[in-house]
């Protein structure tokens, strides 16, 4: 039984693969150095969040429909 020489790993195979992968990433790499300022995320106050949930839970069906209507009018425009 003989070993097929085409199946034997060669030492430079991994280097060639890494070079090829790096060439692809250079084409698609993005830089974020030129981006604009980042707005900090406003922390959520859990107390206010829970209080709002309780208020909504205690609303009547008519009040919920009115709130839904107002939020739809104030919200972003649908395309």
Secondary structure, 3 states (H helix, E strand, C coil): CCCCHHHCCCCCHHHHHHHHHHHHHHHHCCCCCCCCCCCCCCCCCHHHHHHHHHHHHCCCHHHHHHHHHHHHHHCCCCC
